[in-house]
Amino acid sequence: MSSNSRRRRPTLAEQAKIKQELRRYYSKGYTNIETVHEKTKYDPKTISKYFHEFDDEIEKEENEEFIKREKKERRIAKLRYEYLIQEQFNMLDEINKDIKDSREAKKPELGYFLSRHSDIVKTITNLIEKKSALGIHPTAGESLDEIIRERIEKYEESRAKNKR
């Protein structure tokens, strides 16, 4: 085989054209590399490489969307906890007033109000703990961010090796 008959690496413009054409097949749901090879005459390794890239792009987009949704849900949950905590503090203020009035008037309901006071304090404590837990535990996004960073680094390393 002479050096003139060897395949050459496509130019960047040709690579972009190949990628665009293969993306059309990928978008149409073609998954069999041989079928795409028969239709395009591109090397199966090239087809496989681009199809894997397309898979990675979709996975990255899905992960980013998931991360955004989770962060939004956490913000909403924190706001709901803040509202519930504030409502409990309002109830506590009312109960404290009732306790003071009952003590001054020596009413028999004092025991009931003290019990309610204790229940409200417990509820406030539980709500604060749950709200705090939302901020303490890492989101799936934070864990996924690290995985994505690692995959991007590996991908860039492999691309650098392939260019050599």
TORMARTOR-22367 format. One line per 3 residues: number of its first residue (from 1); for each residue x, y, z of C-alpha. Coordinates in Angstrom, 1 decimal. Example, Ala and Ser with C-alpha at 12.3 -4.5 7.8 and 13.67 -1.06 7.14 Angstrom:
1 = 12.3:-4.5:7.8 ~ 13.7:-1.1:7.1
// end
This chain:
1 = 0.0:0.0:0.0 ~ 1.5:3.3:-1.0 ~ 1.4:6.4:1.1
4 = -0.9:8.1:-1.4 ~ -3.6:5.4:-0.9 ~ -3.7:5.7:2.8
7 = -6.7:7.5:4.4 ~ -6.0:11.0:5.6 ~ -7.6:12.7:8.6
10 = -10.4:14.9:7.5 ~ -10.0:18.7:7.9 ~ -12.0:20.5:10.6
13 = -14.5:21.6:8.0 ~ -14.9:18.0:6.8 ~ -15.2:16.8:10.4
16 = -18.0:19.3:11.1 ~ -19.8:18.1:8.0 ~ -19.4:14.5:9.0
19 = -20.7:15.3:12.5 ~ -23.7:17.2:11.1 ~ -24.6:14.3:8.8
22 = -24.2:11.7:11.5 ~ -26.3:13.8:13.9 ~ -29.2:13.6:11.4
25 = -29.0:9.8:11.5 ~ -28.6:9.8:15.3 ~ -31.6:12.1:15.6
28 = -33.7:9.8:13.5 ~ -33.0:7.0:15.9 ~ -30.4:5.0:14.0
31 = -28.4:2.9:16.5 ~ -26.9:0.2:14.4 ~ -23.4:1.4:13.4
34 = -23.3:-0.9:10.4 ~ -26.5:0.4:8.9 ~ -25.2:4.0:9.2
37 = -21.9:2.9:7.7 ~ -23.7:1.4:4.7 ~ -25.7:4.6:4.1
40 = -22.8:7.1:4.7 ~ -19.7:5.0:3.9 ~ -18.0:6.6:7.0
43 = -15.7:4.5:9.1 ~ -17.6:2.6:11.8 ~ -15.1:3.9:14.4
46 = -15.9:7.5:13.3 ~ -19.7:6.8:13.5 ~ -19.3:5.2:16.9
49 = -17.2:8.1:18.2 ~ -19.7:10.7:17.2 ~ -22.7:8.6:18.5
52 = -21.0:8.4:21.9 ~ -20.4:12.2:21.8 ~ -24.1:12.7:21.1
55 = -25.1:10.3:24.0 ~ -22.8:12.3:26.3 ~ -24.3:15.6:25.2
58 = -27.8:14.4:26.0 ~ -26.7:12.9:29.3 ~ -25.1:16.1:30.3
61 = -28.2:18.2:29.4 ~ -30.4:15.8:31.4 ~ -28.1:16.0:34.4
64 = -28.0:19.7:34.3 ~ -31.8:19.9:34.1 ~ -32.2:17.5:37.0
67 = -29.7:19.6:39.1 ~ -31.7:22.8:38.3 ~ -35.0:21.2:39.3
70 = -33.6:19.8:42.5 ~ -32.1:23.1:43.5 ~ -35.4:24.9:42.8
73 = -37.3:22.3:44.8 ~ -35.0:22.8:47.7 ~ -35.4:26.6:47.6
76 = -39.2:26.1:47.5 ~ -39.1:23.6:50.4 ~ -37.0:26.0:52.5
79 = -39.5:28.8:51.9 ~ -42.3:26.6:53.0 ~ -40.5:25.6:56.1
82 = -39.8:29.3:56.9 ~ -43.6:30.0:56.5 ~ -44.5:27.1:58.7
85 = -42.0:28.1:61.3 ~ -43.3:31.7:61.3 ~ -46.8:30.4:61.7
88 = -45.8:28.3:64.7 ~ -44.1:31.3:66.3 ~ -47.3:33.3:65.8
91 = -49.2:30.5:67.6 ~ -46.6:30.5:70.3 ~ -47.1:34.2:70.9
94 = -50.8:33.6:71.3 ~ -50.3:30.7:73.7 ~ -47.9:32.8:75.7
97 = -50.5:35.5:76.0 ~ -53.1:32.9:77.0 ~ -50.7:31.4:79.6
100 = -50.1:34.9:81.1 ~ -53.9:35.6:81.2 ~ -54.6:32.2:82.8
103 = -52.0:32.7:85.5 ~ -53.2:36.2:86.3 ~ -56.9:35.0:86.4
106 = -56.0:31.7:88.0 ~ -58.0:29.8:85.3 ~ -58.1:26.0:85.2
109 = -57.0:26.1:81.4 ~ -53.4:26.9:82.4 ~ -52.4:23.2:82.1
112 = -53.9:23.0:78.6 ~ -52.0:26.1:77.5 ~ -48.8:24.9:79.0
115 = -49.2:21.6:77.1 ~ -49.9:23.4:73.9 ~ -46.9:25.6:74.5
118 = -44.7:22.5:74.8 ~ -46.2:21.0:71.6 ~ -45.6:24.1:69.6
121 = -42.0:24.4:70.8 ~ -41.4:20.7:69.7 ~ -43.0:21.5:66.3
124 = -40.8:24.5:65.8 ~ -37.7:22.5:66.7 ~ -38.6:19.8:64.2
127 = -39.3:22.2:61.5 ~ -36.0:24.0:62.0 ~ -34.2:20.7:62.0
130 = -35.8:19.7:58.7 ~ -35.1:23.1:57.1 ~ -31.5:22.9:58.3
133 = -31.1:19.4:56.8 ~ -32.0:20.8:53.4 ~ -28.9:23.0:53.6
136 = -26.6:20.6:55.2 ~ -26.9:17.6:52.9 ~ -25.3:17.9:49.5
139 = -27.7:18.0:46.6 ~ -27.6:15.3:43.9 ~ -26.4:18.1:41.7
142 = -23.3:18.7:43.8 ~ -22.5:15.0:43.6 ~ -23.3:14.9:39.9
145 = -21.2:18.1:39.3 ~ -18.2:16.2:40.5 ~ -18.9:13.2:38.3
148 = -19.5:15.4:35.3 ~ -16.2:17.3:36.0 ~ -14.3:14.0:36.2
151 = -15.9:12.7:32.9 ~ -15.1:15.9:31.1 ~ -11.5:15.7:32.3
154 = -11.2:12.1:31.1 ~ -12.8:13.0:27.8 ~ -10.4:15.9:27.3
157 = -7.5:13.7:28.2 ~ -8.5:11.1:25.7 ~ -9.0:13.7:23.0
160 = -5.5:15.1:23.7 ~ -4.1:11.6:23.5 ~ -5.9:10.9:20.2
163 = -4.5:14.2:18.7 ~ -0.9:13.1:19.3
// end
